[in-house]
Amino acid sequence: MSGDTYLRSILRKYDIDVDGARAAGNTIYPVIQNWGRSYLVKAEFSGSLAKGTGVNLGTDADIFISVSSTTPGTLADLYETLFNAVTQSGYTARRQNVSIGTAVNGYKIDLVPGKRQSQHGNSHSLYKSRSNSWTLTNINTHINHVKGSNRADEIRMAKIWRQLHNLDFPSFYLEMAVIDSLRYATVGNLSANFHKVLQFFRDNLPSTRYVDPANSNNIISDDLNATQKAAVSDQARSSLNQQTWGGVVW
């Protein structure tokens, strides 16, 4: 079996059930609607589901929740009241960095609340619970950046690799690094391209700086500290030393 054939079988193994994930998102929408009331601008699928980079080892669907710039209270209030609304509706919720994680009908759903910067446009302020701070971003810019790269297969493979090896590597950071590593690579050569990705993670990830394309003040690569970056690099080195792809992803 060729490397490409094996890796494509792994992609199929971890295919996400898009219809099921969307149905689960639609199931929890009334909770979002009741929470946001008249301040709710929209709630839409974002993240890997919108980018085409999802795998069933991680979150099944991200829902970005946009509320009006006139919504009262702080960003922390926005985050906490959404958490409370989810739990009071009978769902188990967990606080993540910028999202509230929950499960709906067996699907893992992340809810990301954001307050519009103004009454127009897609720039939003997000609360960062880990640092009790906030950041400005544009989810549509992120989606377009990834979808326009034509690297969905390699990104999905990197996410599978991340999950199987229990690495802390935020998804948009991973996506940016994969795209960067394949800047001049031929589209479709999955085995050769994923090898390039692992080489880049090994040699360049710890020292490469990534800036949010939607906000130059948001340094995406700061989402991991030096120890966490070294863990990704070390695992990439170990994976490259394997004799077959079966020792890298399975």
Disulfide bonds with the S-S distance in Angstrom:
none
